[in-house]
Amino acid sequence: MKYQLNQLSDSLEDLLHQAEFMANHAMNNHLNPEQIENEFDILTAQIWDIQEQVKALNEPSQDNQKAGEI
């Protein structure tokens, strides 16, 4: 589980760098509105994916649930 959490942490760090890059380019007018929208759509999808992975890690597995019932 520690490995998975480290991967998620790395993914979030990458997302932060992407967001910073987008903000800098948007402020300098290097991205048009369509490009900004596309980049935000990509970031949003990646955030949703990470959120689902975190939820899956937090849910007890079926094996653990059955072991607790015994």
C-alpha angles and dihedrals in degrees: 000000000000089000091053092049091050090052091051090048090052090049091052091049089053090050091052090053090049091050091049091049091050093048092051094048093044090052091050091048092242092129124058120219093263092053091048091051092049092049092049090049089054092047091048092051091049092049091050090050092052090046090054091049091052091049090051091051091050095050113089112244120247090250092054091048092051092046089054091052094055 
